[in-house]
Every structure is written in C-alpha cells, then in structure tokens.
C-alpha cells in the first residue's frame, strides 16, 4: 500500500483524530509496515504505561491497516497521564 492510500483511509484518519485529541502524534515506520502512536512529551498512554505504542500492519493489506488502527484507537481513547519515572528514563526526557 502506498503512503497516500494508508493515510487516506477512514480508519487511519479516525486514529489521527483520536490521537490528536490527546496532543499526540501518529507515525508510519518500517517502510509503512508499522503504525505508532506517540503520547505528548512528558506523558504516557494510560492503557500501556508507555509513551509510544506500535502495531504492525502485517502483510500490508487494507484489513490489517484497519485492525491496527482499531487497536491503537482503543488505546488512545483511554487517554494519557503524566509519564512515570521509568518512561521518562526510557525516553531520555
């Protein structure tokens, strides 16, 4: 899948919107095969207790993109909290 196809999908746009509502960012990594959500500086995702959460798009088909975005949306919906000492140290903040 191309960058435009991925970022233009409804599921990706919904993910971007949810993450932006928490002032975070969405990234595509590993030649577009991994979707990552980053909490804002100094914060971590409540659901995972980490500043960054990644999900693989597996074989790159559209259904895997939807699945990855859905999982990440569920995590982002829980919101963020101030980062723990471990997260701060791991991120080098």
N, CA, C and O atoms as a DFTB+ gen file, in Angstrom:
372 C
 N C O
     1  1       0.832      -1.184       0.000
     2  2       0.000       0.000       0.000
     3  2       0.877       1.248       0.000
     4  3       1.967       1.268       0.572
     5  1       0.387       2.251      -0.635
     6  2       1.129       3.497      -0.682
     7  2       0.818       4.356       0.543
     8  3      -0.176       4.147       1.238
     9  1       1.687       5.317       0.780
    10  2       1.515       6.252       1.881
    11  2       0.158       6.948       1.768
    12  3      -0.559       7.078       2.760
    13  1      -0.189       7.391       0.575
    14  2      -1.455       8.095       0.350
    15  2      -2.655       7.202       0.651
    16  3      -3.635       7.658       1.239
    17  1      -2.583       5.951       0.256
    18  2      -3.681       5.021       0.497
    19  2      -3.877       4.791       1.990
    20  3      -5.004       4.787       2.484
    21  1      -2.778       4.600       2.698
    22  2      -2.859       4.356       4.144
    23  2      -3.398       5.589       4.855
    24  3      -4.360       5.498       5.618
    25  1      -2.783       6.736       4.608
    26  2      -3.165       7.945       5.332
    27  2      -4.531       8.483       4.903
    28  3      -5.136       9.286       5.614
    29  1      -5.009       8.046       3.758
    30  2      -6.322       8.472       3.290
    31  2      -7.459       7.573       3.751
    32  3      -8.627       7.895       3.536
    33  1      -7.134       6.460       4.375
    34  2      -8.184       5.527       4.803
    35  2      -8.971       6.099       5.980
    36  3      -8.444       6.870       6.782
    37  1     -10.238       5.708       6.067
    38  2     -11.095       6.185       7.162
    39  2     -10.532       5.792       8.519
    40  3     -10.560       6.585       9.461
    41  1     -10.024       4.576       8.621
    42  2      -9.521       4.103       9.916
    43  2      -8.291       4.897      10.352
    44  3      -8.154       5.219      11.532
    45  1      -7.399       5.214       9.420
    46  2      -6.203       5.983       9.763
    47  2      -6.587       7.403      10.165
    48  3      -6.037       7.952      11.119
    49  1      -7.530       7.995       9.437
    50  2      -7.979       9.347       9.766
    51  2      -8.638       9.378      11.146
    52  3      -8.456      10.333      11.901
    53  1      -9.405       8.330      11.475
    54  2     -10.026       8.252      12.807
    55  2      -8.947       8.136      13.882
    56  3      -9.058       8.747      14.944
    57  1      -7.908       7.356      13.607
    58  2      -6.796       7.220      14.548
    59  2      -6.103       8.570      14.740
    60  3      -5.855       8.985      15.872
    61  1      -5.796       9.243      13.652
    62  2      -5.146      10.556      13.751
    63  2      -5.974      11.524      14.597
    64  3      -5.434      12.258      15.425
    65  1      -7.270      11.516      14.383
    66  2      -8.157      12.408      15.110
    67  2      -8.149      12.099      16.608
    68  3      -8.057      13.008      17.434
    69  1      -8.246      10.813      16.952
    70  2      -8.254      10.421      18.368
    71  2      -6.928      10.774      19.035
    72  3      -6.917      11.319      20.138
    73  1      -5.821      10.471      18.380
    74  2      -4.505      10.758      18.959
    75  2      -4.294      12.265      19.078
    76  3      -3.744      12.734      20.075
    77  1      -4.720      13.022      18.079
    78  2      -4.583      14.484      18.119
    79  2      -5.395      15.085      19.267
    80  3      -5.007      16.110      19.828
    81  1      -6.514      14.458      19.619
    82  2      -7.326      14.977      20.719
    83  2      -6.578      14.894      22.052
    84  3      -6.967      15.540      23.025
    85  1      -5.511      14.105      22.095
    86  2      -4.667      13.993      23.288
    87  2      -3.315      14.663      23.055
    88  3      -2.388      14.493      23.846
    89  1      -3.205      15.434      21.953
    90  2      -1.984      16.160      21.574
    91  2      -0.832      15.212      21.232
    92  3       0.333      15.594      21.337
    93  1      -1.144      13.994      20.831
    94  2      -0.118      13.036      20.423
    95  2       0.092      13.056      18.920
    96  3      -0.484      13.878      18.207
    97  1       0.928      12.135      18.450
    98  2       1.245      12.051      17.024
    99  2       1.157      10.608      16.545
   100  3       1.349       9.666      17.314
   101  1       0.862      10.458      15.258
   102  2       0.826       9.145      14.618
   103  2       1.988       9.076      13.638
   104  3       2.234      10.028      12.897
   105  1       2.703       7.957      13.630
   106  2       3.828       7.768      12.712
   107  2       3.662       6.465      11.941
   108  3       3.076       5.503      12.435
   109  1       4.184       6.454      10.732
   110  2       4.309       5.223       9.953
   111  2       5.791       4.883       9.904
   112  3       6.612       5.710       9.507
   113  1       6.129       3.665      10.309
   114  2       7.526       3.245      10.408
   115  2       7.782       1.992       9.571
   116  3       6.853       1.396       9.026
   117  1       9.036       1.608       9.477
   118  2       9.439       0.354       8.822
   119  2       8.841       0.209       7.430
   120  3       8.156      -0.770       7.133
   121  1       9.107       1.186       6.590
   122  2       8.600       1.171       5.215
   123  2       7.084       1.039       5.182
   124  3       6.533       0.293       4.372
   125  1       6.411       1.776       6.076
   126  2       4.962       1.868       6.188
   127  2       4.308       0.618       6.764
   128  3       3.082       0.507       6.730
   129  1       5.073      -0.314       7.284
   130  2       4.503      -1.554       7.807
   131  2       4.112      -1.479       9.273
   132  3       3.465      -2.397       9.778
   133  1       4.482      -0.418       9.968
   134  2       4.169      -0.279      11.384
   135  2       3.534       1.080      11.626
   136  3       4.011       2.102      11.131
   137  1       2.449       1.078      12.398
   138  2       1.799       2.317      12.806
   139  2       2.123       2.522      14.280
   140  3       1.974       1.606      15.089
   141  1       2.565       3.721      14.623
   142  2       2.912       4.029      16.011
   143  2       2.167       5.278      16.458
   144  3       1.964       6.212      15.683
   145  1       1.763       5.275      17.724
   146  2       1.186       6.486      18.307
   147  2       2.103       6.943      19.441
   148  3       2.519       6.150      20.287
   149  1       2.402       8.226      19.433
   150  2       3.299       8.819      20.416
   151  2       2.510       9.769      21.306
   152  3       1.835      10.675      20.817
   153  1       2.598       9.557      22.606
   154  2       1.996      10.491      23.561
   155  2       2.813      11.779      23.539
   156  3       3.976      11.765      23.138
   157  1       2.222      12.882      23.960
   158  2       2.990      14.129      24.014
   159  2       4.152      14.022      24.996
   160  3       4.143      13.188      25.901
   161  1       5.140      14.872      24.804
   162  2       6.327      14.906      25.666
   163  2       5.910      14.965      27.131
   164  3       5.085      15.789      27.525
   165  1       6.501      14.070      27.934
   166  2       6.239      14.061      29.362
   167  2       4.994      13.282      29.781
   168  3       4.629      13.271      30.956
   169  1       4.346      12.632      28.815
   170  2       3.123      11.878      29.115
   171  2       3.257      10.460      28.574
   172  3       4.143      10.172      27.770
   173  1       2.373       9.585      29.022
   174  2       2.342       8.206      28.530
   175  2       0.883       7.785      28.368
   176  3      -0.015       8.351      28.992
   177  1       0.666       6.792      27.528
   178  2      -0.684       6.265      27.322
   179  2      -1.095       5.497      28.568
   180  3      -0.344       4.652      29.054
   181  1      -2.277       5.785      29.086
   182  2      -2.765       5.130      30.301
   183  2      -2.847       3.617      30.113
   184  3      -2.446       2.860      30.997
   185  1      -3.359       3.178      28.976
   186  2      -3.596       1.751      28.733
   187  2      -2.328       0.905      28.774
   188  3      -2.361      -0.244      29.216
   189  1      -1.204       1.473      28.311
   190  2       0.031       0.684      28.225
   191  2       1.121       1.146      29.177
   192  3       2.057       0.397      29.456
   193  1       1.012       2.366      29.678
   194  2       2.056       2.897      30.543
   195  2       3.334       3.206      29.793
   196  3       4.411       3.265      30.387
   197  1       3.218       3.404      28.478
   198  2       4.379       3.731      27.647
   199  2       4.086       4.987      26.831
   200  3       2.928       5.346      26.617
   201  1       5.149       5.647      26.382
   202  2       4.989       6.869      25.594
   203  2       4.671       6.566      24.130
   204  3       4.054       7.383      23.446
   205  1       5.090       5.394      23.649
   206  2       4.857       5.008      22.255
   207  2       4.272       3.610      22.212
   208  3       4.709       2.709      22.929
   209  1       3.268       3.448      21.351
   210  2       2.661       2.129      21.136
   211  2       2.683       1.865      19.638
   212  3       2.323       2.734      18.843
   213  1       3.104       0.667      19.255
   214  2       3.201       0.312      17.837
   215  2       2.358      -0.920      17.532
   216  3       2.216      -1.815      18.365
   217  1       1.802      -0.949      16.329
   218  2       1.103      -2.128      15.842
   219  2       1.533      -2.366      14.399
   220  3       1.637      -1.427      13.610
   221  1       1.775      -3.606      14.070
   222  2       2.180      -3.978      12.722
   223  2       0.975      -4.002      11.795
   224  3      -0.126      -4.382      12.192
   225  1       1.197      -3.597      10.577
   226  2       0.172      -3.716       9.559
   227  2       0.284      -5.092       8.885
   228  3      -0.383      -5.341       7.881
   229  1       1.102      -5.964       9.416
   230  2       1.326      -7.332       8.916
   231  2       1.676      -7.331       7.446
   232  3       2.699      -6.770       7.053
   233  1       0.839      -7.954       6.623
   234  2       1.215      -8.086       5.219
   235  2       0.869      -6.863       4.377
   236  3       1.016      -6.887       3.155
   237  1       0.416      -5.810       5.019
   238  2       0.174      -4.568       4.294
   239  2      -1.168      -4.464       3.601
   240  3      -1.400      -3.502       2.869
   241  1      -2.064      -5.426       3.807
   242  2      -3.372      -5.312       3.170
   243  2      -4.241      -4.343       3.954
   244  3      -3.962      -4.054       5.118
   245  1      -5.277      -3.850       3.331
   246  2      -6.124      -2.835       3.946
   247  2      -6.761      -3.336       5.242
   248  3      -6.901      -2.567       6.193
   249  1      -7.140      -4.586       5.293
   250  2      -7.789      -5.103       6.502
   251  2      -6.837      -5.048       7.691
   252  3      -7.275      -4.795       8.814
   253  1      -5.556      -5.277       7.470
   254  2      -4.596      -5.185       8.567
   255  2      -4.414      -3.748       9.022
   256  3      -4.189      -3.508      10.208
   257  1      -4.503      -2.806       8.130
   258  2      -4.428      -1.400       8.500
   259  2      -5.599      -1.050       9.397
   260  3      -5.423      -0.402      10.428
   261  1      -6.791      -1.474       9.011
   262  2      -7.989      -1.222       9.817
   263  2      -7.849      -1.819      11.210
   264  3      -8.165      -1.173      12.209
   265  1      -7.374      -3.050      11.264
   266  2      -7.213      -3.742      12.545
   267  2      -6.206      -3.020      13.441
   268  3      -6.468      -2.804      14.624
   269  1      -5.062      -2.651      12.879
   270  2      -4.035      -1.947      13.647
   271  2      -4.569      -0.608      14.148
   272  3      -4.361      -0.253      15.308
   273  1      -5.247       0.125      13.293
   274  2      -5.798       1.421      13.682
   275  2      -6.847       1.258      14.782
   276  3      -6.896       2.051      15.722
   277  1      -7.673       0.240      14.662
   278  2      -8.706      -0.009      15.669
   279  2      -8.095      -0.285      17.036
   280  3      -8.557       0.252      18.042
   281  1      -7.061      -1.116      17.079
   282  2      -6.380      -1.411      18.342
   283  2      -5.769      -0.149      18.947
   284  3      -5.867       0.084      20.152
   285  1      -5.138       0.659      18.101
   286  2      -4.494       1.882      18.584
   287  2      -5.522       2.925      19.025
   288  3      -5.275       3.672      19.972
   289  1      -6.664       2.983      18.352
   290  2      -7.733       3.895      18.757
   291  2      -8.210       3.525      20.158
   292  3      -8.407       4.397      21.004
   293  1      -8.395       2.228      20.399
   294  2      -8.840       1.776      21.724
   295  2      -7.855       2.197      22.811
   296  3      -8.262       2.582      23.907
   297  1      -6.569       2.123      22.509
   298  2      -5.540       2.536      23.473
   299  2      -5.583       4.044      23.679
   300  3      -5.540       4.524      24.812
   301  1      -5.670       4.792      22.576
   302  2      -5.672       6.255      22.667
   303  2      -6.906       6.780      23.387
   304  3      -6.829       7.791      24.086
   305  1      -8.044       6.105      23.228
   306  2      -9.275       6.558      23.882
   307  2      -9.145       6.580      25.400
   308  3      -9.843       7.341      26.070
   309  1      -8.263       5.756      25.943
   310  2      -8.064       5.735      27.392
   311  2      -7.344       7.000      27.866
   312  3      -7.376       7.331      29.051
   313  1      -6.699       7.700      26.939
   314  2      -6.039       8.961      27.253
   315  2      -4.600       8.804      27.708
   316  3      -4.012       7.725      27.635
   317  1      -4.055       9.912      28.179
   318  2      -2.675       9.947      28.658
   319  2      -2.644      10.382      30.111
   320  3      -3.621      10.899      30.652
   321  1      -1.499      10.159      30.723
   322  2      -1.246      10.568      32.100
   323  2       0.205      11.027      32.170
   324  3       0.989      10.755      31.261
   325  1       0.561      11.718      33.241
   326  2       1.970      12.098      33.371
   327  2       2.857      10.849      33.317
   328  3       2.522       9.810      33.887
   329  1       3.961      10.966      32.640
   330  2       4.864       9.823      32.463
   331  2       5.464       9.382      33.783
   332  3       5.759      10.195      34.659
   333  1       5.636       8.081      33.904
   334  2       6.281       7.526      35.087
   335  2       7.786       7.774      34.999
   336  3       8.307       8.127      33.941
   337  1       8.461       7.587      36.101
   338  2       9.910       7.743      36.129
   339  2      10.573       6.794      35.126
   340  3      11.519       7.183      34.441
   341  1      10.081       5.548      35.035
   342  2      10.637       4.581      34.096
   343  2      10.470       5.042      32.650
   344  3      11.389       4.909      31.842
   345  1       9.289       5.588      32.325
   346  2       9.057       6.086      30.964
   347  2       9.959       7.274      30.682
   348  3      10.541       7.370      29.601
   349  1      10.079       8.167      31.633
   350  2      10.937       9.350      31.458
   351  2      12.372       8.928      31.185
   352  3      13.028       9.467      30.293
   353  1      12.853       7.967      31.951
   354  2      14.221       7.488      31.744
   355  2      14.370       6.770      30.408
   356  3      15.366       6.965      29.711
   357  1      13.391       5.941      30.043
   358  2      13.454       5.197      28.776
   359  2      13.446       6.138      27.581
   360  3      14.105       5.878      26.575
   361  1      12.699       7.236      27.693
   362  2      12.579       8.193      26.579
   363  2      13.705       9.226      26.602
   364  3      13.873       9.973      25.639
   365  1      14.468       9.276      27.677
   366  2      15.548      10.240      27.770
   367  2      15.062      11.675      27.958
   368  3      15.725      12.616      27.522
   369  1      13.914      11.844      28.601
   370  2      13.383      13.184      28.832
   371  2      14.051      13.834      29.982
   372  3      13.727      14.972      30.322
